[in-house]
Amino acid sequence: MVMVLVPGSPQAYKFVQTHHWLTTIPPLPVNPSLSNSSNNFTVSVSKKSNRIPPACGISTSGNRSRNRKKRVMAENNNNINNHTNKKEELKLRTVNHLRHVESMATLPSGAGNIPHLNAVILGESLASEENDLIFPSDHFSSEALVPSPQKYLEMYRRSIEDPAGFWSEIASQFYWTHKWGDEVYSENLDVTRGPIKIEWFKGGITNISYNCLDRNVQAGLGDKIALYWEGNEPGFDATLTYTQLLHSVCQLANYLKDIGVRKGDAVVVYLPMLMELPITMLACARIGAVHSVVFAGFSAESLAQRIIDCKPKVVITCNAVKRGSKVINLKDIVDAALGQSAQSGVSIGACLTYENQSAMTRENTTWKEGRDIWWQDVIPKYPTNCAVEWVDAEDPLFLLYTSGSTGKPKGVLHTTGGYMVYTATTFKYAFDYKPSDIYWCTADCGWITGHSYVTYGPLLNGASVIIYEGAPNYPNSGRCWDIVDKYRVTIFYTAPTLVRSLMRDGDEYVTRYSRKSLRVLGSVGEPINPSAWRWFFNVVGDSRCPISDTWWQTETGGFMITPLPGAWPQKPGSATFPFFGVQPVIVDEKGVEIEGECSGYLCVKSSWPGAFRTLYGDHERYETTYFKPFAGYYFSGDGCSRDKDGYHWLTGRVDDVINVSGHRIGTAEVESALVSHPQCAEAAVVGVEHDVKGQGIYAFVTLVEGVPYSEELRKSLILIVRTQIGAFAAPDKIHWAPGLPKTRSGKIMRRILRKIASRQLDELGDTSTLADPNVVDQLIALADC
């Protein structure tokens, strides 16, 4: 059960003794007239605590005032007055640029009294209440890279007040053939002052592949395991040391050079989670080519779109992959995509294909002579050393296409130097990385998480990384924990969708395994609901592993708001505080920053090294999408709440992008696929809450006049989305719609559709402005059809 801090109790005494930076709890008698929750006391940092920076301020509350008095000793929620006359009051100056993090200096009482708060120490008790405050153990904090709020604030303050000095010191730990100039960074985030521009370390010459591999080999890590590969079927596995990985990367890099791939050329990669996927990424980076990894679950149409847009010199794939018991013929998908791209004038001369024998043999693989080449036939013949192509920090590293609200995928472009420094640093601190750690991120390299926190971030730190080919519940829902025990995983980073899925399958699949090696857990892709957070913490982590609940995006390159294990208490479901150099702000619809406890649009002011630089071939869309909504800020497209203690809570997308299992899917993409069906006249798609996936896809479909509703047609509509986009984009619900709620100007009122989809019928609001208000009643009547 949760450890409740009852004044004068042995538990309270032990808690204070093991957390010396907390003030002593007064030995008040228990008042039997109070409820159980009323006998619980929050605890606050003493004025003399060595964890409070002497110049720290506090966050302002909802009245937006710049200064306020702060209670140092927390009261219980019934305000026992006979003890308040002895507490001290501090009046601390709020420094403008630190205002969103300074409240943590006086945690856990934050900006005022927190009612019903239960304090929990890792490893000693379960998290169960809605407002738990989860403290790191004294032992964990003492060994953490950032062991206290004071250390965090010291580093954070420097990163904001002197970003050039802060990031230059970190960047200098990597290898550069030539250092950047006096101007460490240059930025303009205000569209009213000219074109948007972000540059970091420009003029510095480096190579990220060299820093991931050669630098680590030269540092004596050549025999350390870089990659552990776990196949779909239990018992199929392999490893590569840093030296072996370097040799494999060089062989592929030499082949790419041999077929004419040069610096700046694009290479499209359509591979499953084989070791050949990070090998390909690193080989491209080694010769200055720009890789564009496409998730090997996208349809032929989606793959063709990306090929047509970036016009690669070569496509790299494998013949098939087995996910669970299902074989997916990837080569057939690639063949169809190459056929479509050729019809659009983009012909690809080479398709390098890895033979994945566990899924399909050569004999069963479709083949086009003169274009298709077997990986195993050519790559092993090349030398195991390859000269490095040294690139400028602002030269492009990779393209990653992400869904947009207009239907056309956006080619997010990341450059080399800033991304390298930022991903390495965020990985190091957010996971409290130690050289002895075994790290497993369950993400696919087809998404940004696989780029930053499967490949580049871990390898830049010399980490040992697990790559898993199969499904997390194959052959049963205990597979993840079997892998954790097999490799003695210490850091486990996954998505809330997987957590909720495994949670639904029951604790027994988890508890039959030891999991004693785990010390840090992580969450990525979408906000994790508190109940899933607690299950992850209590059951998977045995109430002893802090959770790095990270918020970031494809566009940001790396973590933006994240807990630092050991530095401060956590609240289940909160991403907590910003990473070094990140200045998040919450603004209202007019772009005015809101202080203290509030909700609004999440923006970031000032750049950070990992920020993307443009959308490939469409800088105007880059500016319009991310910087025009609120001039002077990067607009994330996410909603966010900040509580009175300064903790950030992400509330999901505010634009027309749905986050399904961590996959960002544009509503326009799904709508476009639906209306391509000959019997669909119109479609409107919205996101709804989903117990497992976070958000589900809810489609309102208007059929061609005279076409009857049928289950066969419903299945046909879902199938066309699966075919054109991918299975992950298939609608969870097809809602028949005789008409859609539109304004007189023709705009679909998606607000109303969301309320109908969520069955929030008492919150529909004013429908009188609709061209046909009666359509709302028709949609409600058909909700369960």
MIKEVO-114085 format. One line per 8 residues: for each residue x, y negated, z of C-alpha. Coordinates in Angstrom, 3 decimals. Layout:
! MIKEVO-114085
X:Y:Z  ...
//
This chain:
! MIKEVO-114085
0.000:0.000:0.000  1.012:-3.648:-0.324  3.176:-4.951:2.487  1.179:-7.674:4.243  3.147:-10.216:6.215  1.302:-10.338:9.534  2.905:-12.940:11.834  4.973:-11.390:14.589
4.801:-7.906:13.105  7.844:-5.620:12.619  7.254:-5.784:8.849  7.438:-9.570:8.923  10.626:-9.428:10.983  12.201:-6.947:8.557  11.148:-9.054:5.578  12.787:-12.161:6.992
15.917:-10.272:7.977  16.349:-8.862:4.489  15.533:-12.201:2.857  17.618:-14.583:4.908  16.771:-17.515:2.676  13.146:-17.453:3.890  12.083:-19.352:6.958  11.057:-17.504:10.114
7.363:-16.677:10.391  5.828:-18.091:13.589  4.684:-15.349:15.999  1.017:-16.296:15.885  -1.538:-14.015:17.496  -3.924:-12.274:15.155  -7.339:-13.917:15.199  -9.930:-11.128:15.020
-12.497:-13.506:13.591  -10.444:-13.922:10.447  -10.665:-11.547:7.481  -7.734:-9.274:6.687  -6.580:-11.560:3.907  -6.709:-14.507:6.321  -4.111:-12.847:8.543  -1.586:-12.805:5.746
0.917:-15.604:5.589  2.844:-16.996:2.696  6.474:-17.719:3.455  8.491:-20.639:2.190  12.086:-21.627:1.795  13.601:-23.353:4.792  14.930:-26.862:4.301  18.377:-25.554:5.166
18.160:-22.538:2.870  21.246:-22.016:0.766  18.960:-21.338:-2.196  17.577:-24.864:-2.508  19.572:-27.286:-4.641  19.813:-30.476:-2.579  18.662:-32.698:-5.430  15.746:-30.545:-6.519
12.286:-31.959:-6.978  8.884:-30.386:-7.152  6.292:-30.081:-9.871  3.486:-32.581:-9.854  -0.043:-31.256:-9.561  -3.089:-31.906:-11.727  -3.219:-35.651:-10.934  -0.010:-36.108:-12.983
1.659:-38.092:-10.214  5.454:-38.214:-10.324  6.070:-37.819:-6.580  4.255:-36.010:-3.837  4.870:-34.597:-0.369  5.673:-30.918:-0.089  4.858:-28.614:2.774  7.950:-26.620:3.669
6.238:-24.156:6.014  3.340:-22.333:4.346  -0.006:-22.113:6.094  -2.513:-19.316:5.913  -5.602:-19.964:3.863  -7.637:-20.984:6.949  -5.089:-23.664:7.876  -4.339:-22.825:11.511
-3.959:-26.390:12.675  -2.303:-25.845:16.054  0.971:-24.929:14.326  1.070:-27.464:11.511  2.327:-30.336:13.660  5.791:-28.729:13.850  6.355:-28.257:10.151  8.601:-30.658:8.258
7.645:-32.564:5.128  10.017:-33.226:2.261  9.518:-35.984:-0.253  11.599:-34.968:-3.256  12.126:-36.870:-6.453  10.862:-35.164:-9.586  13.427:-35.345:-12.385  11.510:-35.670:-15.655
13.280:-33.001:-17.694  13.159:-30.456:-14.878  9.605:-31.033:-13.760  8.272:-27.738:-15.112  10.718:-25.580:-13.173  11.486:-27.519:-10.024  8.536:-26.154:-8.068  10.351:-22.823:-7.905
12.965:-24.449:-5.687  10.539:-24.191:-2.816  9.041:-20.809:-3.609  7.060:-18.931:-2.629  4.689:-21.599:-1.356  5.083:-23.559:-4.587  3.152:-26.783:-4.935  0.901:-26.138:-1.989
-0.926:-23.531:0.032  -1.499:-20.283:-1.856  -4.523:-18.466:-0.423  -4.694:-14.673:-0.132  -1.043:-14.231:-1.094  0.617:-10.906:-0.409  4.385:-10.662:-0.549  5.993:-7.502:-1.857
9.625:-6.425:-1.826  10.829:-4.207:-4.652  11.201:-0.591:-3.591  9.240:-0.933:-0.370  5.590:-1.251:-1.336  3.008:-1.185:-4.078  1.624:-4.141:-5.987  -2.152:-4.068:-5.875
-3.700:-7.424:-5.091  -4.670:-9.946:-7.731  -2.209:-12.514:-6.427  0.804:-10.499:-5.385  4.160:-12.202:-5.247  6.810:-9.597:-6.053  10.225:-10.315:-4.538  13.480:-8.723:-5.679
15.231:-6.754:-2.979  18.184:-8.390:-1.274  20.441:-5.693:-2.719  19.225:-6.282:-6.281  19.603:-10.043:-5.988  23.087:-9.788:-4.529  24.300:-7.928:-7.632  22.294:-9.893:-10.218
23.927:-12.205:-12.756  21.573:-14.943:-11.581  21.025:-14.067:-7.913  18.896:-16.976:-6.726  16.654:-19.896:-7.704  19.544:-22.198:-6.841  21.865:-20.560:-9.367  19.163:-20.613:-12.025
18.403:-24.287:-11.456  22.098:-25.130:-11.538  22.491:-23.401:-14.913  19.163:-24.612:-16.278  19.868:-28.221:-15.339  23.206:-28.074:-17.139  21.617:-26.498:-20.228  19.126:-29.382:-20.469
21.361:-32.291:-19.484  24.420:-31.086:-21.400  23.248:-28.605:-24.054  26.353:-29.158:-26.171  28.682:-28.278:-23.318  26.542:-25.435:-22.002  26.176:-23.615:-25.311  29.713:-24.380:-26.493
31.142:-22.578:-23.479  29.019:-19.522:-24.209  29.701:-19.604:-27.953  33.433:-19.698:-27.288  33.205:-16.169:-25.885  32.611:-14.889:-29.419  35.054:-14.669:-32.298  35.244:-17.577:-34.737
37.903:-18.023:-37.394  37.225:-21.747:-37.207  35.460:-23.674:-34.450  32.613:-26.083:-35.096  33.166:-29.814:-35.096  32.513:-32.436:-32.433  28.765:-32.313:-33.138  27.629:-29.044:-31.564
24.043:-29.461:-32.676  21.906:-31.763:-34.776  18.121:-31.908:-34.722  15.003:-33.720:-35.790  11.716:-32.233:-34.604  9.611:-35.309:-35.403  7.998:-35.296:-38.852  7.405:-39.038:-38.593
11.173:-39.616:-38.568  12.071:-37.582:-41.624  12.539:-33.939:-42.631  12.677:-31.370:-39.839  16.243:-30.192:-39.327  17.893:-27.936:-36.767  21.607:-27.090:-36.855  23.862:-25.482:-34.265
27.645:-24.942:-34.463  27.698:-26.126:-38.086  31.199:-25.872:-39.506  32.011:-22.949:-37.240  33.037:-19.858:-39.213  32.153:-16.403:-37.881  30.492:-13.072:-38.700  27.879:-11.417:-36.477
28.712:-7.887:-37.643  32.359:-8.429:-36.674  31.271:-9.674:-33.254  28.964:-6.677:-32.761  31.537:-4.074:-33.795  35.181:-5.014:-34.392  35.325:-7.296:-31.354  34.031:-4.502:-29.097
36.379:-1.895:-30.567  39.305:-4.253:-30.038  38.146:-4.768:-26.443  38.549:-1.058:-25.769  34.962:0.067:-26.317  35.675:2.142:-29.421  34.819:5.443:-27.717  31.728:4.098:-25.960
28.399:5.320:-27.354  26.817:2.492:-29.324  23.720:4.339:-30.579  21.862:7.311:-29.150  19.372:8.593:-31.715  16.394:10.671:-30.615  14.467:12.386:-33.399  10.741:12.805:-33.692
11.006:16.457:-32.681  12.389:17.166:-29.192  15.917:18.543:-29.386  16.914:16.604:-32.521  19.430:13.931:-31.560  22.711:12.301:-32.538  25.172:9.653:-31.352  27.579:7.118:-32.797
30.425:5.508:-30.886  31.352:1.913:-31.611  34.228:3.124:-33.790  31.998:5.543:-35.701  29.332:2.871:-36.143  31.935:0.459:-37.492  33.110:3.066:-40.013  29.554:3.806:-41.163
28.792:0.105:-41.559  31.954:-0.427:-43.608  31.134:2.458:-45.945  27.693:1.061:-46.732  29.081:-2.469:-47.024  31.625:-1.265:-49.578  28.880:0.413:-51.601  26.766:-2.746:-51.592
29.711:-4.783:-52.799  30.391:-2.171:-55.467  26.901:-2.541:-56.957  27.204:-6.318:-57.040  25.658:-7.502:-53.790  27.323:-10.763:-52.805  27.110:-13.394:-50.088  23.618:-14.900:-50.021
21.968:-12.062:-51.979  18.840:-10.503:-50.496  18.553:-6.813:-49.597  15.122:-5.383:-48.774  15.170:-2.590:-46.195  12.217:-0.200:-45.827  13.477:2.362:-43.337  12.059:4.094:-40.265
13.910:4.207:-36.956  16.941:6.136:-38.105  20.469:5.044:-37.222  20.769:4.044:-40.876  18.473:1.082:-40.191  20.782:-0.883:-37.855  23.721:0.365:-39.968  22.127:-1.312:-42.993
21.462:-4.552:-41.140  25.054:-4.733:-39.916  26.461:-3.825:-43.350  24.507:-6.660:-44.978  25.696:-9.100:-42.320  29.288:-7.953:-42.782  29.344:-9.042:-46.440  27.153:-12.133:-45.982
24.081:-10.607:-47.643  20.657:-11.551:-46.295  18.683:-8.541:-45.100  14.899:-8.497:-45.105  13.633:-5.531:-43.105  10.041:-4.570:-43.852  8.258:-2.449:-41.259  7.888:1.055:-42.726
4.166:1.029:-42.054  3.317:-1.744:-44.464  1.482:-0.802:-47.640  2.907:-0.876:-51.152  1.083:-4.155:-51.795  2.610:-5.813:-48.728  6.081:-4.523:-49.604  5.708:-5.735:-53.181
4.756:-9.215:-51.942  8.015:-9.448:-50.024  10.107:-8.076:-52.887  8.585:-10.581:-55.295  9.223:-13.463:-52.904  12.888:-12.831:-52.057  14.002:-11.008:-55.250  16.507:-8.572:-53.717
19.459:-6.993:-55.488  18.646:-3.582:-53.987  15.971:-1.828:-51.940  17.103:0.639:-49.261  14.664:3.288:-48.034  14.348:6.980:-47.175  12.210:9.659:-48.760  9.891:10.251:-45.799
9.475:10.072:-42.049  7.623:12.229:-39.592  5.741:10.322:-36.892  4.282:12.802:-34.487  2.862:15.602:-36.592  2.186:13.368:-39.595  4.550:13.086:-42.581  4.600:9.659:-44.262
5.947:9.574:-47.813  7.872:6.313:-47.805  9.436:6.819:-51.226  6.012:6.953:-52.889  5.129:3.639:-51.215  8.395:2.092:-52.423  7.855:3.418:-55.956  4.393:1.838:-56.063
5.766:-1.462:-54.712  8.596:-1.528:-57.256  6.062:-0.903:-60.008  3.936:-3.817:-58.853  6.922:-6.146:-58.497  8.121:-5.220:-62.008  4.713:-6.198:-63.365  5.250:-9.599:-61.710
8.630:-10.007:-63.364  10.863:-8.865:-60.494  12.715:-5.673:-61.456  15.028:-3.913:-59.013  18.019:-2.090:-60.449  18.890:0.106:-57.470  16.911:1.980:-54.822  19.240:3.617:-52.304
17.350:6.475:-50.651  18.319:8.324:-47.494  17.321:11.981:-47.433  15.479:12.550:-44.163  15.531:16.323:-44.287  13.433:16.785:-41.142  10.494:15.163:-42.963  10.950:16.037:-46.667
13.433:17.733:-48.964  14.924:16.284:-52.122  12.975:18.675:-54.267  9.679:17.211:-53.085  10.769:13.585:-53.498  9.650:11.598:-56.531  12.645:10.274:-58.449  13.501:7.748:-61.135
16.827:8.459:-62.780  19.078:5.462:-63.314  17.487:3.497:-60.468  17.298:5.847:-57.485  20.439:6.959:-55.637  20.732:9.410:-52.743  22.506:7.835:-49.749  24.279:11.080:-48.850
25.686:11.429:-52.384  27.506:8.098:-52.488  28.013:6.405:-49.112  30.374:9.002:-47.521  32.790:8.554:-50.444  33.562:4.930:-49.584  36.419:3.735:-47.323  35.727:3.269:-43.625
37.171:-0.229:-43.568  35.723:-3.272:-45.291  36.907:-6.863:-45.355  34.666:-9.300:-43.509  32.870:-12.092:-45.343  33.300:-15.037:-42.988  30.278:-17.324:-43.020  29.273:-20.711:-41.672
27.162:-20.727:-38.541  24.307:-22.177:-40.610  24.537:-19.611:-43.416  21.449:-17.360:-43.555  21.535:-14.031:-41.694  18.115:-12.515:-42.372  14.590:-13.054:-43.640  11.691:-11.594:-41.704
8.195:-11.982:-43.055  5.444:-12.677:-40.569  1.718:-13.101:-41.050  0.310:-16.555:-41.615  -3.166:-18.022:-41.452  -3.215:-18.735:-45.213  -2.888:-15.100:-46.257  0.599:-15.346:-47.755
3.338:-13.906:-45.499  5.875:-16.422:-44.231  9.571:-15.699:-44.758  11.110:-16.764:-41.451  14.779:-17.599:-42.047  17.339:-17.231:-39.267  20.928:-18.331:-39.611  24.048:-16.785:-38.150
25.834:-18.704:-35.398  23.055:-20.017:-33.192  21.073:-16.796:-33.460  24.142:-14.760:-32.507  24.841:-16.831:-29.406  21.217:-17.025:-28.322  20.241:-13.363:-28.714  23.377:-12.194:-26.930
22.809:-14.600:-24.039  19.104:-13.913:-23.593  19.715:-10.151:-23.622  22.461:-10.477:-21.032  20.539:-12.553:-18.504  16.907:-11.491:-19.005  17.811:-7.830:-18.467  20.617:-8.512:-15.985
22.798:-6.388:-18.265  25.659:-4.359:-16.791  28.268:-2.454:-18.892  27.078:0.840:-17.392  23.467:0.339:-18.548  21.694:2.615:-21.017  19.169:0.457:-22.834  16.013:1.482:-24.669
13.733:-0.890:-26.527  10.814:0.970:-28.125  10.310:-1.647:-30.860  10.849:-0.979:-34.552  13.532:-2.945:-36.375  10.819:-3.982:-38.816  9.820:-6.603:-36.261  11.822:-9.408:-34.664
12.167:-7.474:-31.403  14.076:-4.780:-33.251  16.367:-7.391:-34.783  17.140:-9.305:-31.619  16.843:-6.645:-28.927  17.546:-3.313:-30.622  20.394:-4.351:-32.892  22.066:-7.709:-32.428
21.561:-8.730:-28.789  22.571:-5.374:-27.247  25.491:-4.662:-29.588  26.901:-8.163:-29.115  27.102:-7.256:-25.423  28.711:-3.871:-26.077  25.637:-2.000:-24.853  24.585:1.604:-25.425
21.247:1.573:-27.270  18.612:4.272:-27.785  16.801:4.525:-31.120  13.718:6.729:-31.218  12.264:7.891:-34.519  8.940:9.300:-33.353  5.678:8.420:-31.685  5.722:7.599:-27.948
3.035:10.186:-27.172  4.467:13.075:-29.198  4.348:15.945:-28.453  2.580:14.595:-25.350  2.264:11.398:-23.337  5.322:12.259:-21.245  7.761:11.864:-24.146  8.965:8.398:-23.114
9.853:9.551:-19.612  11.464:12.705:-20.958  13.749:10.448:-23.015  14.363:8.192:-20.016  15.531:11.172:-17.951  17.491:12.750:-20.809  19.644:9.674:-21.432  19.394:8.212:-17.920
17.897:5.010:-19.257  18.387:2.038:-16.942  16.600:-0.711:-18.915  13.277:0.090:-20.590  11.695:-2.595:-22.807  8.311:-1.952:-24.411  4.969:-3.478:-25.390  1.852:-3.895:-23.229
-0.030:-1.865:-25.843  2.094:1.186:-25.092  1.843:0.556:-21.355  -1.958:0.451:-21.536  -2.073:3.537:-23.748  0.093:5.579:-21.393  -1.769:4.189:-18.407  -5.021:5.504:-19.894
-3.488:8.985:-20.290  -2.906:9.267:-16.546  -0.128:9.075:-13.971  0.715:12.767:-14.138  2.585:12.345:-17.416  4.848:9.833:-15.693  5.279:11.317:-12.251  6.368:14.741:-13.508
9.650:13.053:-14.510  12.267:11.530:-12.237  12.865:8.079:-13.821  15.350:7.386:-11.012  17.813:5.882:-13.469  15.478:2.954:-14.268  16.377:-0.375:-12.688  14.812:-3.025:-15.003
11.605:-2.875:-17.043  10.544:-5.251:-19.796  7.413:-6.278:-21.675  7.190:-7.841:-25.146  4.761:-8.658:-27.937  1.763:-10.137:-26.157  0.718:-11.206:-22.661  0.527:-8.214:-20.325
-2.607:-8.133:-18.222  -2.023:-7.944:-14.456  -3.518:-4.460:-14.070  -1.177:-3.020:-16.707  1.713:-4.942:-15.121  0.984:-3.345:-11.755  0.722:0.148:-13.224  4.022:-0.376:-15.054
5.597:-1.634:-11.839  4.069:0.823:-9.381  3.962:4.048:-11.373  6.701:3.793:-13.998  9.115:1.759:-11.892  8.238:3.290:-8.516  7.737:-0.238:-7.123  11.466:-0.957:-7.312
12.146:-2.253:-10.849  11.591:-5.921:-11.714  9.735:-6.532:-14.978  11.084:-9.002:-17.522  7.764:-10.098:-19.001  9.134:-12.036:-21.961  7.425:-14.649:-24.124  8.969:-15.468:-27.471
8.211:-15.273:-31.195  9.660:-14.264:-34.551  10.330:-17.946:-35.072  12.192:-18.504:-31.798  14.710:-15.705:-32.371  14.948:-14.845:-28.683  13.316:-15.153:-25.277  11.870:-18.549:-24.401
10.026:-17.979:-21.124  11.093:-14.986:-19.074  11.810:-13.793:-15.563  15.458:-13.328:-14.646  15.631:-10.161:-12.506  16.840:-10.994:-9.026  16.465:-14.751:-9.329  12.920:-15.400:-8.130
9.624:-13.703:-7.179  7.325:-12.501:-9.931  3.580:-12.770:-10.374  1.968:-9.883:-12.288  1.114:-11.096:-15.777  3.157:-14.310:-15.699  6.173:-14.941:-17.931  7.330:-17.268:-15.103
9.972:-19.875:-16.125  11.879:-21.055:-19.208  15.191:-19.635:-20.302  18.280:-21.830:-20.383  18.025:-24.677:-22.865  14.284:-24.259:-23.415  11.941:-27.141:-22.573  8.348:-25.892:-22.760
5.565:-28.430:-22.445  1.807:-28.031:-22.332  -0.107:-30.642:-24.300  -3.757:-31.468:-24.792  -5.476:-31.687:-28.175  -4.100:-35.216:-28.624  -0.517:-34.102:-28.029  -0.247:-35.689:-24.591
1.902:-33.737:-22.145  -0.031:-32.456:-19.139  1.649:-32.270:-15.776  1.279:-29.765:-12.964  -1.470:-27.160:-12.872  -3.101:-27.133:-16.295  -3.988:-25.313:-19.506  -3.375:-26.374:-23.074
-1.249:-25.882:-26.158  2.267:-24.553:-25.631  4.957:-26.587:-27.364  8.727:-26.897:-27.067  10.657:-30.120:-27.231  14.275:-30.197:-28.340  15.850:-27.358:-30.270  17.608:-24.227:-29.034
20.306:-22.222:-30.843  18.071:-19.290:-31.823  15.379:-21.358:-33.543  14.534:-20.494:-37.143  15.585:-23.081:-39.694  12.895:-22.910:-42.376  10.368:-20.756:-44.190  12.057:-19.258:-47.213
11.258:-21.339:-50.288  8.625:-23.390:-48.485  10.079:-26.007:-46.134  6.882:-28.052:-46.459  4.853:-25.194:-44.993  7.474:-24.890:-42.242  6.932:-28.505:-41.251  3.158:-28.396:-41.648
2.672:-25.226:-39.625  5.065:-25.796:-36.746  5.849:-29.496:-36.423  2.970:-31.583:-37.818  0.312:-30.477:-35.298  2.172:-32.325:-32.513  4.863:-34.698:-33.765  8.146:-34.376:-31.909
7.465:-30.809:-30.746  7.698:-27.259:-32.022  4.134:-25.942:-31.820  4.023:-22.276:-30.858  0.419:-21.637:-31.823  -0.140:-20.147:-28.358  -2.235:-21.332:-25.474  -0.673:-21.491:-22.020
-1.639:-22.160:-18.433  0.747:-23.359:-15.742  -0.257:-22.701:-12.159  0.441:-24.931:-9.181  3.693:-23.052:-8.530  5.065:-23.821:-11.990  4.570:-20.280:-13.347  3.584:-19.999:-17.011
0.720:-17.740:-18.131  0.317:-17.127:-21.859  -3.313:-17.035:-22.971  -2.942:-15.869:-26.587  -3.157:-17.337:-30.072  -5.023:-20.546:-30.774  -4.734:-20.320:-34.556  -6.017:-17.779:-37.063
-3.451:-15.095:-36.327  -4.419:-11.949:-34.418  -1.871:-10.185:-32.237  -2.577:-6.450:-32.527  -0.213:-4.247:-30.524  2.440:-6.940:-30.870  1.939:-7.155:-34.660  0.909:-10.601:-35.863
-1.771:-10.248:-38.523  -3.223:-13.205:-40.359  -7.013:-13.239:-40.499  -6.772:-14.441:-44.097  -4.775:-11.335:-45.064  -7.450:-9.012:-43.738  -10.237:-11.103:-45.245  -8.493:-11.067:-48.618
-8.255:-7.274:-48.527  -11.922:-6.900:-47.571  -13.267:-9.162:-50.317  -11.221:-7.259:-52.901  -13.736:-4.436:-52.370  -16.242:-4.606:-55.254  -19.217:-4.458:-52.879  -17.983:-7.131:-50.455
-19.093:-10.672:-51.201  -17.546:-12.441:-48.214  -15.727:-11.644:-44.990  -14.656:-13.434:-41.834  -12.252:-11.879:-39.339  -11.696:-12.768:-35.684  -9.722:-11.267:-32.827  -11.355:-9.717:-29.775
-9.937:-8.339:-26.557  -8.912:-4.697:-26.768  -8.101:-2.526:-23.759  -5.122:-0.874:-25.450  -3.979:-3.091:-28.311  -4.361:-6.448:-26.577  -6.419:-7.777:-29.472  -8.561:-5.890:-31.933
-9.726:-6.888:-35.407  -13.427:-7.644:-35.712  -14.680:-8.184:-39.269  -17.975:-9.800:-40.294  -18.800:-8.584:-43.796  -21.402:-9.906:-46.238  -22.213:-7.446:-49.002  -23.079:-8.081:-52.620
-26.805:-8.694:-53.076  -28.772:-5.447:-53.157  -26.028:-3.239:-51.680  -27.328:-1.337:-48.637  -25.413:-0.896:-45.394  -23.950:2.581:-44.945  -21.365:4.421:-42.901  -19.593:5.453:-46.115
-19.246:1.828:-47.151  -17.968:0.915:-43.692  -15.247:3.556:-43.996  -14.444:2.386:-47.523  -13.918:-1.191:-46.338  -11.594:-0.059:-43.554  -9.680:2.110:-46.022  -9.057:-0.765:-48.419
-7.461:-2.788:-45.602  -5.301:0.187:-44.626  -4.228:0.562:-48.255  -3.454:-3.078:-48.962  -1.886:-4.083:-45.634  -1.325:-1.052:-43.428  -3.042:1.126:-40.869  -2.213:-1.271:-38.027
-4.400:-3.960:-39.706  -7.500:-1.766:-40.051  -10.579:-3.452:-38.548  -11.806:-1.962:-35.292  -15.351:-3.100:-36.057  -17.253:-3.896:-39.246  -20.198:-6.125:-38.391  -22.745:-6.399:-41.203
-23.528:-10.051:-41.919  -26.399:-11.208:-44.158  -24.723:-14.592:-43.925  -21.971:-16.363:-42.021  -22.364:-19.390:-39.732  -21.134:-22.341:-41.778  -21.203:-26.075:-41.495  -22.855:-28.092:-44.238
-19.399:-28.608:-45.735  -18.945:-24.838:-46.017  -16.528:-24.287:-43.119  -17.041:-20.999:-41.290  -17.587:-21.599:-37.584  -15.240:-18.945:-36.221  -15.862:-20.135:-32.687  -19.382:-18.767:-32.950
-18.177:-15.520:-34.523  -15.727:-14.991:-31.653  -18.515:-15.441:-29.114  -20.738:-12.946:-30.938  -17.878:-10.459:-31.293  -17.087:-10.784:-27.576  -20.811:-10.575:-26.677  -20.587:-13.952:-24.951
-23.997:-14.926:-26.263  -24.672:-17.430:-23.482  -21.651:-19.438:-24.633  -22.575:-19.958:-28.289  -22.933:-23.690:-27.802  -24.703:-26.050:-30.187  -25.645:-24.342:-33.460  -27.745:-27.194:-34.820
-24.930:-28.444:-37.037  -24.928:-25.200:-39.027  -26.267:-25.201:-42.541  -28.519:-22.278:-41.513  -28.812:-21.850:-37.726  -30.982:-18.750:-38.214  -27.961:-16.758:-39.370  -26.738:-16.602:-35.763
-29.860:-14.708:-34.661  -29.468:-12.349:-37.606  -25.872:-11.567:-36.635  -26.824:-10.937:-33.008  -29.572:-8.552:-34.129  -27.093:-6.557:-36.218  -24.384:-6.435:-33.538  -24.836:-2.730:-32.784
-25.610:-1.537:-36.293
//
